């Protein structure tokens, strides 16, 4: 799954809370395929060389005022040429209202016309961020994503190993569920992965023996979250006596998604281990590492100092 097929104008309108000046037009069939936007100042003056027609076209105060000053014949000619291109949609900012001629020409050329009350610069920045997120490369994986002390904790492991139970206990301890069972991961940039839930399973947890639990309804809206950056991966696995497990944490392990590396810990499961407490501790420890303190390195430093001191005393 990825963003190559684009995102529908209908979905963007819903996310950005835009109003539709042409309610009879089907916005779902119109798709946006790139996150860049364009203010068509030069195009409205008749210059169409290097025109980026695949971008969303933004009409601000400058473009609107210019159009209002054109005589009827010239205005119609420019708008006919402008909307003849395969434009995803045109958005009017600052609560500006397109006139009937504009809407008529847009309808004839099947170009959606939307509006917002927000200022042009602010709206453009928000729209670019929204489109970057929606069009980002995306994969779906099996796992659970929870916000633990602000750290996005992705819990992975074989089916039935206890991921959902750990997430439920974390929710009961005051943390926030993002998604259970299926995690949709989007690569926003080279350093950021955002995890979300499929619409159909949002806020639901499956607990074997009980069934489906609606976390939002059961524990309240403060216990759920729509999306979260993935900061740490916990891989649950059955404990095996013959395996060697990291007891110090001096060497960092990573999991890779869409070319981005994320810190990872493999956690062996044995009866009696409190997974929720361990997950909390892992999240806090990861946060501490980002702030510049590494407990394993500090212990190693102390041991080295003690060894050096011992040699000095022998001398």
N, C-alpha and C positions, 0 to 999 in steps of 0.2 A: 504494500500500500504506500503511495506517495502522493505528492502534490502536482504531478505532471498533468493530470486531467483538470486541474484548476478547482476553484471553489465557486459555487453558484452566487449570483448577485443577491438572490433571496436570502441566503445564509448570512452574507455580509451585512445586508440591510437589517437583519434581525439582531446580529451581534452589536452593530454600531447604532442601533435604534434610529434608523433612517425612515423618513416617510416617503411614500411613493406617489408621485404626481400623476402617474398613469396606472391606476389600479387595475385596469382591464388587461394590462400586459403581464404575461407569465415570466416572472423573474428567474424561475428555476432553470429555464433553458439557456439563459445568458450566463456565461462563465468568465471568471477572472483568472488569468494564468500567470501573471507576474505581480510582484508586490510594489513595484514603482508606480508613482502617480504623475499626472501631468496637468499643469495649468495652461490652457490653450490660448495664451495671449497672442502669439504670432499667427496661429491658425485662424483665429477670428478676424485677423487683419488681412487674411488671404494667402499667407505663406505656409505651404504644406510640405516643403522639402524637409526630409528627415523627421517627419511626424511619427511619433510613437503611438500608433492607433490601438495597440493592444493594452495600453494603460488606462486605468480609470481617469476620467477627465474631471477636474475640479474647477468649478466656477466660483471665484471669490468676488469681492467688491469691485476690483479693478476691471475684470472681464465683464461683469454685469453692467457696470456704468458705461463701458465702451459700447456694448451691444445696444443699450438704451439710446445712445446718441446717433446710431446709424439710421439712415433713411430706410424706409420699408423695403424697397427693391434690393438695395445692397445687403441689407440684413438677411433677407430671404435667400439670396444667392450664396452668401457665406455659410449660413446654417445648413443649406441643402448639401453643399460640398463637404462640410464638417461632419454631418451625420451620415453621409454616404459611406464613410469608412466603417470598418468592423469594430466599433467602439463597445467595450463591455457595458459601460454605463456613464452617465453624466450626473455629478452631484453638485447641487447648489448649497453653499455654506451661508452662515450668518442670517438664516431664515429668509433668504432672498427668494422671490417668487418668479418663476419663469412665466412669460406672457403666453397667451393662447396660440400665437403664431409659432413660438418655439416648441410648444407641446404638440402642435399639429404636425410640424415637420419631423419631430422625433418619433411620433407615432407612425408616420408614413415610412420611415426608414428603420423601424423596429429597434429603437435605441431607448433603453430605460432611463428615466429621469427621476432622481431622488433628491431629498433635501435634508438639511440638518440646521439646528440653531447655533451650533458651535462655530467659533472663529476659524478662519481658513487654516492658519498655520498650526494651531492646536489640533484641529481635526485631521489634517494631512499626516502629522506625526503619529497620531493614534491609529489611523487607517493603515499606514505602512507597517506598523507593528502588528496589527491584526492580520494583515495579509501575509506577512512573513511567517507568522505562526500557522495560519491555515494552509499555506502552500509549502511548508517545510516537509522534507522527506520524512516518512512515517512508517513505523513497523508496529505490529502487535505481538506481544509476548505473554506467556503465562506467568502470572505473579500477582503480588499485592503491593500497592503503593500507599504509604502512610506518611503524614507530616509529623515528625517527632522533634519537638523543640525547634521548629523552623527548618530542620534538615529533611530533605526528601529521601525516605528510606524505602528502597525497593527490595522486597522479600521474595526470593525465588526458591525453587525446589520441586521435587517430584510431587505429583498429585497425592493428596492425603497425608503429607508429612507434617502439616500443622501450620501452614501459612495463614489461613483465614482465622484460626483460633488465636494465633499471636496478634493478628491485626485487631481482633475483637477485644482482646485484653488491653491492647494499647489505647483503643478508643475509650474503654472504661477508665483508663488512667488519665484521660484528659487530652489525648492526642487526636489528630484528625485523619479520617479515612479519605483517600482520593479515589481508589478503585480496588476492587477485589476480582480475582480470577483472570481478567484480561486487562493489560496495561497498553495503551496506545502511546508510543514514544515518538516525539517529534524532535528533529534536530534543528534548533533555532539558529545556532551558529557553531563555530568550531569548539566552543567551550560549554555550550548549554544544551541540555536535553530536558524537554518538558514532558511529563507524563499526565495523561488524562484517561477518563473512563469512556467506554462506548455508551451512547445515550441509553440503550436498552437496559444496561446493568448498573447504571449510576446509583451509588449509595447503598447497593445491596451487597450483603455478605452471605455466602453459602457455608453453613456449618453442618458437617455430617452428623446425622442423628437428630438434628433439629429442623433443618431445612433453610429456607431463605429468610434473612433478617433485613428489615429496612432500618439502617442505622440512623438516617435522618429523622424518621418518625419515632424511633425508639429512644434515642439519646439527645436529639435536638440538632438544630442547624449549626451549632458551634462545634460539632464533632465531625463535620464533613467539609470537604474542599473540592472545588472543581478541577484544579490543575496544580501541579507542583514540580519544581525543578528537581531532577534526580541527582542527589549528592553522594549517596552511598548504597552499595548493594550488599545484602546479606543472603548467602546461599546456604540453605538448610540441607543437610545430608545425614543419612543414618550413620551413627557412630560405629566404627569398626576398630577393633582392638589392634589389628595389625597396621593400621594407618598412623602416620606421624602428623600431628597437628601443631600449628604455629602457637607457641606459648609466650613469645615475647612481642611479636609484631614489629620487628626491626625492618623486615623487608615488606614493601608495599605490594599488594596484589591488585589487579585491575580486571574489570569486565568491560567488554567493548560493544557498543551499540552504534550503528550507523557511522562507524569510524571514530567515535568519541570514546575516550577511556574514562571509566568511573571507578573510584576506589571500591574494593570488594573484600569481604571477609567470608570465609567458609566456616560454617558453624555446625559442629557435629551434635546430633540430637540424642540425648539419653533420658530415660525416665527421671523425673525430679528436677530437671533444668527449667528454670523460669525464663521462657523465651522472651516475654515482654520486657523484663528487667534487663536482660542481656542486650536486646535491641535498643532500649533506651540508653544504656551505657555506651554502646557502639556509636550511637548518634552524637552523644555529648562528647565522646572522645574524638570523633572525627571533627567536630566543631572546634575543639580545643587545638587540634593539629593545624587547622586553617588559621587559627589565631597565633600560631608560632610555637606552641608547646607540644612536645612529643614525649610521653611518659617513658616509652621504651628506650628512647635515646638518652633521656635523663638518667635512667637506671644504668645504662651502659657507661655513661660518663662517670657516674659515681663509682662503679666497679673499677674502671680504669684508674681513677684517682686513688682508690684504695690500694690497688696493686702497686702503683707508683710509690705511694707513701710507704708501703711495706718494704719495697726495695731500698728506699732511702733510709729507713730505720735499721735495716740489716747492715748498711754501710757504716 
